[in-house]
Amino acid sequence: MNRLEDVRNIVDKLLDRMMDRVEMRCGFVHLYGVSATAVLIARTRGLDEEIAAVAGMLHDLVSYETGDPTHHGLRSAARARHILRSTKSFSDEEIDTICSAITHHSEKDVVHGPFEELLKDADVLQHDIYNPAIDAHPRHRERRERLRRSLQAPS
């Protein structure tokens, strides 16, 4: 049993249904990118890599499924809870951790718990890595700069 692959298969099927192929590509790139970035950050912070990866895979799912980003953190968390329960392979505590991170990932200017902060950082960093020529949202700049500094090799 590989829980992350089970979640990825569910996400893949949901994204494959999208009619807008450009948005579908954006969904795959962003969700997989945030998931992978979350694993790297989890390694540096001593957090559960699998839980981080799953949160990354599901954090914006509702936005891509529906095309509506309104309250997407809360709505994606509810969708994630349903998906994770349907797999019957995650504990209630793991589901709560993942869903809390998803719920709060858009609140970049508020400090929450370790998984919430990890997901916020992974989200900002994925956007930055994907296209460094695009400036960060003004509310995300400070977080992005802190992340960039933390990734720089010592001089």
SULNOR-V926494 format. One record per residue. N is the residue number from 0. RES is the residue in one letter. SS is DSSP state (2 for helix, 1 for strand, 0 for the rest). PSI is psi as a letter, one per 30 degrees, with the letter a starting at -180 (999 if undefined). BURIAL is 1 if it has 9 or more other C-alpha atoms within 8 Angstrom, else 0. Layout:
n->N res->RES ss->SS psi->PSI burial->BURIAL
n->N res->RES ss->SS psi->PSI burial->BURIAL
//
This chain:
n->0 res->M ss->0 psi->k burial->0
n->1 res->N ss->0 psi->j burial->0
n->2 res->R ss->2 psi->e burial->0
n->3 res->L ss->2 psi->e burial->1
n->4 res->E ss->2 psi->e burial->0
n->5 res->D ss->2 psi->e burial->1
n->6 res->V ss->2 psi->e burial->1
n->7 res->R ss->2 psi->e burial->1
n->8 res->N ss->2 psi->e burial->0
n->9 res->I ss->2 psi->e burial->1
n->10 res->V ss->2 psi->e burial->1
n->11 res->D ss->2 psi->e burial->1
n->12 res->K ss->2 psi->e burial->0
n->13 res->L ss->2 psi->e burial->1
n->14 res->L ss->2 psi->e burial->1
n->15 res->D ss->2 psi->f burial->0
n->16 res->R ss->0 psi->f burial->0
n->17 res->M ss->0 psi->k burial->1
n->18 res->M ss->0 psi->e burial->0
n->19 res->D ss->0 psi->j burial->0
n->20 res->R ss->2 psi->e burial->0
n->21 res->V ss->2 psi->e burial->0
n->22 res->E ss->2 psi->e burial->1
n->23 res->M ss->2 psi->e burial->1
n->24 res->R ss->2 psi->e burial->0
n->25 res->C ss->2 psi->e burial->0
n->26 res->G ss->2 psi->e burial->1
n->27 res->F ss->2 psi->e burial->1
n->28 res->V ss->2 psi->e burial->0
n->29 res->H ss->2 psi->e burial->1
n->30 res->L ss->2 psi->e burial->1
n->31 res->Y ss->2 psi->e burial->1
n->32 res->G ss->2 psi->e burial->1
n->33 res->V ss->2 psi->e burial->1
n->34 res->S ss->2 psi->e burial->1
n->35 res->A ss->2 psi->e burial->1
n->36 res->T ss->2 psi->e burial->1
n->37 res->A ss->2 psi->e burial->1
n->38 res->V ss->2 psi->e burial->1
n->39 res->L ss->2 psi->e burial->1
n->40 res->I ss->2 psi->e burial->1
n->41 res->A ss->2 psi->e burial->1
n->42 res->R ss->2 psi->e burial->1
n->43 res->T ss->2 psi->f burial->0
n->44 res->R ss->2 psi->g burial->0
n->45 res->G ss->0 psi->h burial->0
n->46 res->L ss->0 psi->l burial->1
n->47 res->D ss->0 psi->j burial->0
n->48 res->E ss->2 psi->e burial->1
n->49 res->E ss->2 psi->e burial->0
n->50 res->I ss->2 psi->e burial->1
n->51 res->A ss->2 psi->e burial->1
n->52 res->A ss->2 psi->e burial->1
n->53 res->V ss->2 psi->e burial->1
n->54 res->A ss->2 psi->e burial->1
n->55 res->G ss->2 psi->e burial->1
n->56 res->M ss->2 psi->f burial->1
n->57 res->L ss->2 psi->f burial->1
n->58 res->H ss->0 psi->e burial->1
n->59 res->D ss->0 psi->g burial->1
n->60 res->L ss->2 psi->e burial->1
n->61 res->V ss->2 psi->e burial->1
n->62 res->S ss->2 psi->e burial->1
n->63 res->Y ss->2 psi->e burial->1
n->64 res->E ss->2 psi->e burial->1
n->65 res->T ss->2 psi->f burial->0
n->66 res->G ss->0 psi->g burial->0
n->67 res->D ss->0 psi->j burial->0
n->68 res->P ss->0 psi->g burial->0
n->69 res->T ss->0 psi->k burial->0
n->70 res->H ss->0 psi->h burial->0
n->71 res->H ss->2 psi->f burial->1
n->72 res->G ss->2 psi->e burial->1
n->73 res->L ss->2 psi->e burial->1
n->74 res->R ss->2 psi->e burial->1
n->75 res->S ss->2 psi->e burial->1
n->76 res->A ss->2 psi->e burial->1
n->77 res->A ss->2 psi->e burial->1
n->78 res->R ss->2 psi->e burial->1
n->79 res->A ss->2 psi->e burial->1
n->80 res->R ss->2 psi->e burial->1
n->81 res->H ss->2 psi->e burial->0
n->82 res->I ss->2 psi->e burial->1
n->83 res->L ss->2 psi->e burial->1
n->84 res->R ss->2 psi->e burial->1
n->85 res->S ss->2 psi->f burial->0
n->86 res->T ss->2 psi->f burial->0
n->87 res->K ss->0 psi->h burial->0
n->88 res->S ss->0 psi->g burial->0
n->89 res->F ss->0 psi->k burial->1
n->90 res->S ss->0 psi->l burial->0
n->91 res->D ss->2 psi->e burial->0
n->92 res->E ss->2 psi->e burial->0
n->93 res->E ss->2 psi->e burial->1
n->94 res->I ss->2 psi->e burial->1
n->95 res->D ss->2 psi->e burial->1
n->96 res->T ss->2 psi->e burial->1
n->97 res->I ss->2 psi->e burial->1
n->98 res->C ss->2 psi->e burial->1
n->99 res->S ss->2 psi->e burial->1
n->100 res->A ss->2 psi->e burial->1
n->101 res->I ss->2 psi->e burial->1
n->102 res->T ss->2 psi->e burial->1
n->103 res->H ss->2 psi->g burial->1
n->104 res->H ss->0 psi->f burial->1
n->105 res->S ss->0 psi->f burial->0
n->106 res->E ss->0 psi->i burial->0
n->107 res->K ss->0 psi->f burial->1
n->108 res->D ss->0 psi->g burial->0
n->109 res->V ss->0 psi->k burial->0
n->110 res->V ss->0 psi->k burial->0
n->111 res->H ss->0 psi->a burial->0
n->112 res->G ss->0 psi->l burial->0
n->113 res->P ss->2 psi->e burial->0
n->114 res->F ss->2 psi->e burial->1
n->115 res->E ss->2 psi->e burial->1
n->116 res->E ss->2 psi->e burial->1
n->117 res->L ss->2 psi->e burial->1
n->118 res->L ss->2 psi->e burial->1
n->119 res->K ss->2 psi->e burial->1
n->120 res->D ss->2 psi->e burial->1
n->121 res->A ss->2 psi->e burial->1
n->122 res->D ss->2 psi->e burial->1
n->123 res->V ss->2 psi->e burial->1
n->124 res->L ss->2 psi->e burial->1
n->125 res->Q ss->2 psi->e burial->1
n->126 res->H ss->2 psi->e burial->1
n->127 res->D ss->2 psi->e burial->1
n->128 res->I ss->2 psi->e burial->0
n->129 res->Y ss->2 psi->e burial->0
n->130 res->N ss->0 psi->i burial->0
n->131 res->P ss->0 psi->f burial->0
n->132 res->A ss->0 psi->f burial->0
n->133 res->I ss->0 psi->k burial->0
n->134 res->D ss->0 psi->k burial->0
n->135 res->A ss->0 psi->l burial->1
n->136 res->H ss->0 psi->k burial->0
n->137 res->P ss->2 psi->e burial->0
n->138 res->R ss->2 psi->f burial->0
n->139 res->H ss->2 psi->f burial->1
n->140 res->R ss->2 psi->e burial->1
n->141 res->E ss->2 psi->e burial->0
n->142 res->R ss->2 psi->e burial->1
n->143 res->R ss->2 psi->e burial->1
n->144 res->E ss->2 psi->e burial->0
n->145 res->R ss->2 psi->e burial->0
n->146 res->L ss->2 psi->e burial->1
n->147 res->R ss->2 psi->e burial->0
n->148 res->R ss->2 psi->e burial->0
n->149 res->S ss->2 psi->f burial->0
n->150 res->L ss->2 psi->f burial->0
n->151 res->Q ss->0 psi->k burial->0
n->152 res->A ss->0 psi->k burial->0
n->153 res->P ss->0 psi->k burial->0
n->154 res->S ss->0 psi->999 burial->0
//
